[in-house]
Amino acid sequence: MYRMIGAAVVGLFAVAVAQAHFPFIVLDAKGEAAKVVFSDNLEPDTAVNIEKIANTKLTLRDATGKESAVEHKKGEGFLAVNVPGKGDRVLYGVTDYGVLQKGDAKPFKLAYYPKAVIGDATAKPVGEKLPLEVVAEGKAGALRFQVLAAGKAVANSEVTVMLPGGGKKAATTDKDGYTPVYDAAGRYGVYAKHVEAKAGEHAGKKYDEVRSYATLVCDVAK
């Protein structure tokens, strides 16, 4: 009986994880346009109201390192973005999700930090401007990801890696913020979690904890 209950709890937990939604910046093949989706994969989920992430603010870092704000407009299940410039670029954003509370649990401030790399997947980090980000290091056959909070490595961060060709792998970062190594070439989607026991007030609501999620989409060459 207890085993059945335990299995049911695990099953429910797995469903909850599988259905978790995050904002991902998904680029087209030419790097000229992007869709910001709110989904559990890199495809738009039209069952989810895209207004949930409509306040996302995007910034483009061009090949020279210059940064500029980028506008988006609402599409069918995504935010549409024109991506100016040529060469290696980084498009990153901040999505303020506000203060939430589930039942009698402590209220928490939730924010997402989506990022996509155009060109070289191992582009240098955005750094202190982003409270949380994921960066790629290495190449196909020796690729790993690092989680950074304001430019500093985050140990024991929960990470999920969407692999080229399908499938997901869960990982926990080591003391230097790194995941294990991944072999395949192609498009990766990554999301990472960071929780801080930090109280404050946001938009008139008090919170006891800050939950941050960073996502990364990048293409790794063979």
Backbone torsions as a table, in degrees:
resi	resn	phi	psi	omega
1	MET	NA	-48.3	-179.9
2	TYR	-63.7	-35.3	178.7
3	ARG	-65.4	-39.2	179.6
4	MET	-64.2	-43.3	178.6
5	ILE	-63.5	-43.5	179.7
6	GLY	-61.2	-42.1	179.4
7	ALA	-64.2	-38.6	179.4
8	ALA	-65.0	-41.1	178.7
9	VAL	-63.1	-44.8	178.0
10	VAL	-60.8	-41.7	179.4
11	GLY	-62.3	-43.2	178.0
12	LEU	-63.5	-39.9	178.7
13	PHE	-62.7	-42.1	-179.8
14	ALA	-62.7	-40.9	178.4
15	VAL	-63.2	-42.5	-179.6
16	ALA	-60.8	-41.9	179.2
17	VAL	-65.8	-43.9	-176.9
18	ALA	-63.4	-29.5	-175.6
19	GLN	-94.3	2.2	179.0
20	ALA	-64.1	137.3	-178.3
21	HIS	-112.9	142.5	179.8
22	PHE	-141.0	152.8	173.9
23	PRO	-79.5	127.7	175.3
24	PHE	-121.5	139.8	174.1
25	ILE	-96.0	111.0	-174.0
26	VAL	-111.4	115.9	-175.6
27	LEU	-87.8	153.1	172.8
28	ASP	-78.2	176.0	-173.9
29	ALA	-63.2	-28.8	-177.2
30	LYS	-93.5	-6.8	-177.9
31	GLY	71.1	24.1	-178.1
32	GLU	-102.0	-17.4	-179.0
33	ALA	-147.4	159.5	179.9
34	ALA	-145.3	157.3	171.7
35	LYS	-118.4	129.8	171.7
36	VAL	-95.7	111.3	-177.7
37	VAL	-105.1	156.0	174.0
38	PHE	-119.8	96.2	-164.7
39	SER	-154.3	173.7	174.0
40	ASP	-98.2	6.9	172.8
41	ASN	-147.8	-164.2	-175.3
42	LEU	-93.8	14.0	177.6
43	GLU	-108.4	147.5	176.7
44	PRO	-60.1	139.6	173.9
45	ASP	-106.5	99.7	-175.0
46	THR	-71.9	-9.4	177.1
47	ALA	-81.1	-9.4	-178.9
48	VAL	-105.4	134.2	179.1
49	ASN	-70.0	115.4	-176.7
50	ILE	-66.9	-14.5	176.3
51	GLU	-60.6	-20.7	178.9
52	LYS	-58.3	-28.3	-179.3
53	ILE	-121.1	19.9	-176.1
54	ALA	-64.9	-20.0	-179.9
55	ASN	-85.5	7.3	178.9
56	THR	-57.9	130.2	177.1
57	LYS	-107.4	126.2	-174.9
58	LEU	-110.6	144.8	177.3
59	THR	-131.9	136.9	176.7
60	LEU	-109.5	127.4	171.3
61	ARG	-103.2	116.7	-174.5
62	ASP	-84.6	-175.6	-174.8
63	ALA	-64.0	-21.4	179.2
64	THR	-92.1	-6.0	-178.3
65	GLY	96.7	-4.1	178.9
66	LYS	-72.5	139.2	-179.0
67	GLU	-114.4	144.6	178.8
68	SER	-151.1	151.3	178.7
69	ALA	-71.2	146.4	179.9
70	VAL	-125.6	132.8	-179.3
71	GLU	-88.1	159.9	174.5
72	HIS	-137.9	161.3	175.8
73	LYS	-134.1	155.6	-174.3
74	LYS	-73.6	131.3	173.8
75	GLY	-117.0	-167.1	-179.8
76	GLU	-84.4	89.6	-179.8
77	GLY	86.5	13.5	179.2
78	PHE	-160.4	166.7	171.1
79	LEU	-102.3	125.0	-177.1
80	ALA	-89.8	135.7	-176.4
81	VAL	-133.1	130.5	167.8
82	ASN	-89.7	130.4	-175.3
83	VAL	-108.8	104.4	-177.9
84	PRO	-75.1	165.0	173.4
85	GLY	93.2	175.9	179.2
86	LYS	-132.1	165.9	174.7
87	GLY	78.5	-164.5	-177.9
88	ASP	-69.9	127.5	-179.8
89	ARG	-143.2	162.5	175.8
90	VAL	-129.9	127.6	176.7
91	LEU	-113.1	119.7	-177.4
92	TYR	-136.2	162.8	-175.3
93	GLY	-150.2	174.5	176.0
94	VAL	-131.7	126.9	177.0
95	THR	-118.8	109.5	179.2
96	ASP	-85.8	112.9	-177.1
97	TYR	-98.5	-0.9	175.3
98	GLY	83.5	-165.0	-179.5
99	VAL	-102.1	129.2	-178.5
100	LEU	-123.0	157.2	175.0
101	GLN	-147.9	131.3	-179.4
102	LYS	-110.8	109.8	-179.4
103	GLY	62.4	-131.4	179.9
104	ASP	-92.5	4.7	-179.7
105	ALA	-68.1	162.9	179.9
106	LYS	-65.1	141.4	176.3
107	PRO	-69.0	147.3	-178.6
108	PHE	-138.1	149.8	174.7
109	LYS	-91.6	130.3	-175.6
110	LEU	-118.0	131.6	177.0
111	ALA	-142.8	146.5	177.3
112	TYR	-116.7	147.9	-179.8
113	TYR	-132.5	83.8	-179.5
114	PRO	-79.2	149.8	179.6
115	LYS	-151.5	144.4	173.4
116	ALA	-134.8	143.8	179.4
117	VAL	-110.3	129.6	177.6
118	ILE	-104.8	119.4	-178.1
119	GLY	96.2	-130.2	-176.6
120	ASP	-60.5	114.7	-177.0
121	ALA	-62.3	-22.8	-176.4
122	THR	-95.0	33.6	177.5
123	ALA	-54.8	147.4	-177.9
124	LYS	-63.3	152.9	-177.7
125	PRO	-61.8	154.2	171.4
126	VAL	-66.7	-37.8	173.6
127	GLY	93.4	-143.3	-171.3
128	GLU	-62.8	-18.1	179.0
129	LYS	-66.6	-23.5	-179.3
130	LEU	-109.2	120.4	176.9
131	PRO	-58.6	-27.4	177.3
132	LEU	-151.6	137.5	175.6
133	GLU	-154.2	160.1	175.7
134	VAL	-115.6	133.8	177.3
135	VAL	-124.4	151.5	178.0
136	ALA	-99.6	147.0	178.9
137	GLU	-140.7	137.1	178.0
138	GLY	98.8	-152.8	-177.9
139	LYS	-147.8	175.8	179.5
140	ALA	-55.1	130.3	-176.3
141	GLY	96.6	-19.5	179.5
142	ALA	-149.5	43.7	-175.7
143	LEU	-98.3	136.1	172.7
144	ARG	-143.1	165.6	-178.6
145	PHE	-119.5	148.7	178.2
146	GLN	-123.9	138.8	177.4
147	VAL	-102.3	128.6	-177.5
148	LEU	-125.4	138.1	173.1
149	ALA	-113.1	111.3	-176.1
150	ALA	51.5	40.2	176.3
151	GLY	88.3	-3.2	-178.1
152	LYS	-111.6	142.3	-175.4
153	ALA	-61.5	141.2	178.9
154	VAL	-113.1	113.7	176.8
155	ALA	-82.6	152.5	175.0
156	ASN	60.3	28.2	175.3
157	SER	-79.9	137.4	176.4
158	GLU	-79.7	122.5	-175.6
159	VAL	-126.4	141.5	171.1
160	THR	-122.4	129.8	-178.1
161	VAL	-112.4	120.9	173.8
162	MET	-88.1	120.4	-171.6
163	LEU	-88.2	150.5	173.5
164	PRO	-57.9	134.8	-180.0
165	GLY	87.3	-3.0	177.1
166	GLY	110.2	161.6	180.0
167	GLY	93.2	155.4	179.3
168	LYS	-131.6	149.1	174.9
169	LYS	-130.7	131.3	176.7
170	ALA	-89.4	147.7	179.5
171	ALA	-150.9	164.4	173.9
172	THR	-126.6	131.8	-176.3
173	THR	-69.2	151.1	178.3
174	ASP	-82.6	-169.9	-175.4
175	LYS	-63.3	-21.2	178.6
176	ASP	-101.1	11.9	176.3
177	GLY	82.9	11.4	-175.1
178	TYR	-98.4	147.3	171.0
179	THR	-85.7	174.0	168.6
180	PRO	-64.4	176.2	-178.9
181	VAL	-88.1	144.3	177.7
182	TYR	-121.3	143.7	-169.9
183	ASP	-96.2	-33.3	-167.0
184	ALA	-73.7	151.1	169.2
185	ALA	-93.4	158.4	179.2
186	GLY	124.8	-163.3	-175.2
187	ARG	-88.1	128.4	176.3
188	TYR	-111.2	145.0	168.2
189	GLY	-123.6	132.1	-175.7
190	VAL	-133.3	140.7	168.6
191	TYR	-135.3	145.4	-175.3
192	ALA	-134.9	149.8	-176.7
193	LYS	-117.2	142.9	175.8
194	HIS	-144.1	125.9	-177.8
195	VAL	-119.0	133.5	178.9
196	GLU	-124.7	132.0	176.1
197	ALA	-81.6	78.3	-174.7
198	LYS	-133.6	118.5	-178.1
199	ALA	-88.3	155.6	178.2
200	GLY	-179.6	-164.5	178.1
201	GLU	-138.0	137.3	-177.3
202	HIS	-140.7	123.8	-180.0
203	ALA	52.9	39.5	176.8
204	GLY	82.0	3.0	-179.7
205	LYS	-117.0	135.5	179.2
206	LYS	-86.8	149.4	178.0
207	TYR	-141.2	158.8	-178.6
208	ASP	-112.9	-6.1	-174.2
209	GLU	-151.3	149.9	176.0
210	VAL	-116.6	123.4	177.0
211	ARG	-113.4	123.9	-178.7
212	SER	-122.7	141.7	175.2
213	TYR	-129.6	129.7	176.2
214	ALA	-112.0	140.3	175.1
215	THR	-123.8	153.7	178.1
216	LEU	-139.8	136.0	169.7
217	VAL	-124.8	127.3	-179.6
218	CYS	-150.5	156.9	179.6
219	ASP	-111.5	123.7	-176.7
220	VAL	-105.4	121.2	-178.4
221	ALA	-75.2	158.6	176.9
222	LYS	-70.1	NA	NA
